[in-house]
Amino acid sequence: MTIRTTAALAAVLAFAASAAQAEMKTEWIDYAHGGMKLKAYMAYDDSKTGRRPAVFVVPSRAGMSAQQLKLVEMWSKLGYVSFGADIFGYGQGILPKTPDEQVAQTSIYRKDRVLMKARTQAGFDTLLKNPMVDPSKVALVGYCFGGDVGVEFASTGAPILATVTIHGSFDNYAAGWAKNVKGRFLIEHGAEDPGYPLPVVYKVVDELRSAKAAFQLDVYSGTAHGFSAPKNKAEERANDQSIAKASQAFKDLFGI
C-alpha cells in the first residue's frame, strides 16, 4: 500500500503546522495485557509542547505492518499524537503476513469479544497515561478489522469524542450496543464492498439511530473493501475524501 499526498490530503494538512515547523518523531511503546507483550507505534510533532489531542489508531488485519504504520504517521501530521494500538501481540513477534494468518489472528478476537475489548482498553489506557496527551480529546480510527474493534470498544462507553471506521469489517453486534456510545460515529464505506455490503453497515446505523447517537455515513460508489490502498480512480477518491472528512471532524471536535 502506498500513502499518497493528493490534492485533498494536501488541503487537509494545511490544518497542521507548516513543513518548516513540523518535526515528526516516532517511537515504540512497550506495554502488556494478560501476559501478552505488546508494542504500540506512536508518532507526533516534536516541535509542539504541552498536552494535545490524540488519535487512537486500530490497524487492519495486517497488524503492525509497514503500511499500517504509515497510516499512523499520517494522522500525526495534523498536529495530534497518533498511537497505533497492538492488538495481536507484535511485542511478542506476532505479525500476520498471509491472508490465512491474518484471518487466524482476527478470528481469535472475533470469537472472544471480551478479550478484544480488554486488549483495546490496555492500549487506550497506555495512550491516556502519556504526558503529551489530553485525555479529554481522543478519537479512534479503525481500518478494516480495526473498524470492528472500534464498534466494540465504543460500546463499552469509552471516553472517545469520535469513532471513525474506514472500510470497517463489521460483524453482528449485541442488540443495544450503541446505547453506551459517548461520542459521534463517522462511517466511511465502499458501496461495492463484497464482504461487508451495505445491509451489514445499515445494521450498525440502525443501532446508532435507535440510541440517538450522533453519526455520519459516507458511501463511495465504485469502491470495494480496503480503499485506503486504492486500486482504481473511484477508490482514490474514496481514500482522499475519507481522510478529509475525518480530519475536518477532528478539527471540529478538538478545536485545532
C-alpha positions as CSV (number, residue, x, y, z in Angstrom):
1,M,0.0,0.0,0.0
2,T,1.2,3.5,-0.8
3,I,0.2,6.6,1.1
4,R,-0.1,9.3,-1.4
5,T,-0.2,13.1,-0.8
6,T,-3.1,14.0,-3.1
7,A,-4.7,17.4,-3.5
8,A,-7.4,16.5,-0.9
9,L,-4.8,15.3,1.6
10,A,-2.6,18.4,0.9
11,A,-5.6,20.6,1.8
12,V,-6.1,18.6,5.0
13,L,-2.5,19.0,6.0
14,A,-3.0,22.8,5.8
15,F,-4.6,22.4,9.3
16,A,-1.3,21.3,10.7
17,A,1.9,23.2,11.3
18,S,4.0,24.2,8.2
19,A,6.6,21.7,7.0
20,A,9.3,24.0,8.3
21,Q,8.0,23.9,11.8
22,A,6.8,20.3,12.0
23,E,9.2,17.7,13.2
24,M,7.6,14.2,13.2
25,K,9.0,11.8,15.7
26,T,8.2,8.2,16.0
27,E,8.7,5.7,18.8
28,W,7.7,2.2,20.0
29,I,5.8,2.0,23.3
30,D,6.0,-1.3,25.3
31,Y,3.0,-2.3,27.4
32,A,1.3,-5.6,28.2
33,H,-2.1,-7.3,28.7
34,G,-2.9,-10.6,30.2
35,G,0.7,-11.8,29.9
36,M,1.0,-10.8,26.3
37,K,3.8,-8.4,25.5
38,L,2.5,-5.5,23.3
39,K,4.2,-2.8,21.3
40,A,2.4,0.3,20.1
41,Y,3.7,2.7,17.4
42,M,3.4,6.4,18.3
43,A,4.0,9.4,16.0
44,Y,3.8,13.1,17.0
45,D,5.1,16.5,16.1
46,D,8.2,17.0,18.3
47,S,8.1,20.8,17.9
48,K,4.9,21.1,19.9
49,T,4.8,21.3,23.7
50,G,2.1,20.5,26.3
51,R,-0.9,18.2,26.1
52,R,-2.7,17.8,22.8
53,P,-5.4,15.8,21.2
54,A,-4.7,12.2,20.2
55,V,-5.8,9.7,17.5
56,F,-6.0,6.1,18.7
57,V,-5.5,4.0,15.6
58,V,-6.6,0.4,15.4
59,P,-4.9,-1.2,12.4
60,S,-6.4,-3.6,9.9
61,R,-6.0,-7.4,10.0
62,A,-2.4,-6.8,8.8
63,G,-1.5,-5.7,12.3
64,M,1.6,-3.6,12.7
65,S,2.7,-3.8,9.1
66,A,4.8,-1.1,7.5
67,Q,1.8,0.0,5.5
68,Q,-0.3,0.4,8.7
69,L,2.5,2.3,10.4
70,K,2.4,4.9,7.6
71,L,-1.3,5.4,8.3
72,V,-0.4,6.1,12.0
73,E,2.2,8.6,10.9
74,M,-0.3,10.3,8.6
75,W,-2.6,11.4,11.4
76,S,0.3,12.8,13.4
77,K,0.8,15.3,10.6
78,L,-2.3,17.1,11.7
79,G,-0.6,18.0,15.0
80,Y,-2.0,15.2,17.1
81,V,-0.4,12.4,18.9
82,S,-1.1,9.3,16.8
83,F,-1.0,5.9,18.6
84,G,-1.2,2.6,16.7
85,A,-2.5,0.0,19.1
86,D,-1.1,-3.5,19.1
87,I,-4.0,-6.0,19.2
88,F,-2.4,-9.2,18.1
89,G,0.9,-9.1,20.1
90,Y,3.5,-7.5,17.9
91,G,5.5,-7.2,21.1
92,Q,5.9,-10.9,21.0
93,G,6.7,-11.0,17.3
94,I,3.1,-11.7,16.1
95,L,2.8,-10.1,12.6
96,P,0.4,-11.9,10.3
97,K,1.7,-11.8,6.7
98,T,-0.5,-14.0,4.7
99,P,-4.3,-13.8,4.4
100,D,-4.7,-17.1,6.2
101,E,-2.5,-15.8,9.1
102,Q,-4.5,-12.6,9.2
103,V,-7.8,-14.4,9.4
104,A,-6.4,-16.7,12.1
105,Q,-5.5,-13.7,14.2
106,T,-8.7,-11.7,13.8
107,S,-10.7,-14.9,14.5
108,I,-9.2,-15.1,18.0
109,Y,-10.7,-11.7,18.9
110,R,-14.0,-12.0,16.9
111,K,-14.7,-15.2,18.8
112,D,-13.8,-13.6,22.2
113,R,-15.3,-10.1,22.3
114,V,-14.4,-9.7,25.9
115,L,-10.7,-10.2,25.1
116,M,-11.0,-7.9,22.1
117,K,-12.3,-5.1,24.3
118,A,-9.9,-5.7,27.1
119,R,-6.9,-5.8,24.7
120,T,-8.0,-2.5,23.2
121,Q,-8.6,-1.0,26.6
122,A,-5.0,-1.8,27.5
123,G,-3.7,0.2,24.6
124,F,-6.1,3.1,25.3
125,D,-5.0,3.3,28.9
126,T,-1.4,3.4,27.8
127,L,-2.2,6.3,25.5
128,L,-4.0,8.3,28.1
129,K,-1.1,8.0,30.5
130,N,1.2,9.7,28.1
131,P,2.1,13.2,29.3
132,M,1.7,14.6,25.8
133,V,-1.9,13.6,25.5
134,D,-5.0,15.5,26.6
135,P,-7.2,12.6,27.8
136,S,-10.4,14.6,27.1
137,K,-9.6,14.9,23.4
138,V,-9.2,11.4,21.9
139,A,-10.7,10.0,18.8
140,L,-10.4,6.4,17.4
141,V,-9.7,5.5,13.7
142,G,-10.2,1.8,12.8
143,Y,-9.3,0.3,9.5
144,C,-10.9,-2.9,8.3
145,F,-10.7,-5.2,11.4
146,G,-10.0,-2.0,13.3
147,G,-13.5,-0.8,12.4
148,D,-14.9,-3.9,14.1
149,V,-12.8,-3.2,17.1
150,G,-13.9,0.4,17.1
151,V,-17.6,-0.6,17.4
152,E,-17.0,-3.0,20.2
153,F,-14.8,-0.5,22.1
154,A,-17.3,2.3,21.7
155,S,-19.9,0.0,23.1
156,T,-18.0,0.0,26.4
157,G,-18.7,3.7,26.9
158,A,-15.0,4.6,26.4
159,P,-14.5,8.4,26.5
160,I,-13.9,8.8,22.8
161,L,-15.0,12.0,21.1
162,A,-15.3,10.3,17.7
163,T,-15.1,6.7,16.3
164,V,-14.1,6.7,12.7
165,T,-14.4,3.4,10.7
166,I,-12.6,3.3,7.3
167,H,-13.8,0.3,5.3
168,G,-14.8,-1.4,8.5
169,S,-15.2,-5.2,8.6
170,F,-18.4,-5.2,10.6
171,D,-19.9,-8.2,12.4
172,N,-23.1,-9.0,14.2
173,Y,-23.2,-7.0,17.4
174,A,-25.2,-7.4,20.6
175,A,-28.5,-5.6,20.4
176,G,-28.4,-2.2,22.1
177,W,-24.6,-1.9,21.9
178,A,-24.9,1.8,20.8
179,K,-26.6,3.0,24.0
180,N,-23.2,3.4,25.7
181,V,-21.5,5.3,22.9
182,K,-20.1,8.6,24.2
183,G,-19.0,10.4,21.1
184,R,-20.0,10.6,17.4
185,F,-19.5,8.0,14.7
186,L,-18.1,8.6,11.2
187,I,-18.5,5.6,8.9
188,E,-16.6,5.7,5.6
189,H,-17.6,2.7,3.5
190,G,-17.3,1.4,-0.1
191,A,-20.6,0.8,-1.9
192,E,-19.2,-2.3,-3.6
193,D,-17.6,-3.9,-0.5
194,P,-18.3,-7.6,-1.2
195,G,-17.5,-8.9,2.3
196,Y,-19.3,-6.2,4.2
197,P,-22.1,-5.0,2.0
198,L,-24.4,-2.0,2.8
199,P,-27.1,-4.1,4.5
200,V,-24.5,-5.1,7.1
201,V,-23.5,-1.4,7.5
202,Y,-27.1,-0.4,7.9
203,K,-27.4,-2.7,10.9
204,V,-24.7,-0.6,12.6
205,V,-26.5,2.6,11.5
206,D,-29.9,1.3,12.9
207,E,-28.4,0.7,16.3
208,L,-26.9,4.2,16.3
209,R,-30.2,5.7,15.3
210,S,-32.1,3.7,18.0
211,A,-29.6,5.0,20.6
212,K,-29.9,8.6,19.2
213,A,-26.2,8.6,18.9
214,A,-24.6,11.2,16.6
215,F,-23.3,9.6,13.4
216,Q,-22.5,10.2,9.7
217,L,-22.4,7.6,7.0
218,D,-20.5,8.2,3.7
219,V,-20.8,5.6,1.0
220,Y,-18.5,5.7,-2.0
221,S,-19.6,4.4,-5.4
222,G,-17.4,2.1,-7.4
223,T,-15.5,1.3,-4.2
224,A,-14.8,-2.1,-2.7
225,H,-13.0,-3.0,0.6
226,G,-9.6,-1.7,1.5
227,F,-9.8,1.6,-0.3
228,S,-7.1,3.1,2.0
229,A,-4.9,1.2,-0.5
230,P,-6.8,2.4,-3.6
231,K,-6.9,0.2,-6.7
232,N,-8.8,2.5,-9.1
233,K,-9.9,6.1,-9.5
234,A,-13.1,5.6,-7.5
235,E,-11.1,4.3,-4.6
236,E,-8.6,7.1,-4.8
237,R,-11.5,9.5,-4.5
238,A,-12.9,7.5,-1.5
239,N,-9.5,7.5,0.2
240,D,-9.0,11.2,-0.3
241,Q,-12.4,12.1,0.8
242,S,-12.5,9.8,3.8
243,I,-9.2,11.4,5.1
244,A,-10.7,14.9,4.5
245,K,-13.9,14.0,6.3
246,A,-12.2,12.5,9.3
247,S,-9.7,15.4,9.5
248,Q,-12.5,18.0,9.5
249,A,-14.3,16.1,12.2
250,F,-11.2,16.1,14.3
251,K,-10.7,19.8,13.8
252,D,-14.3,20.5,14.8
253,L,-14.1,18.3,17.9
254,F,-10.6,19.2,19.0
255,G,-10.7,22.8,18.2
256,I,-7.4,22.7,16.3
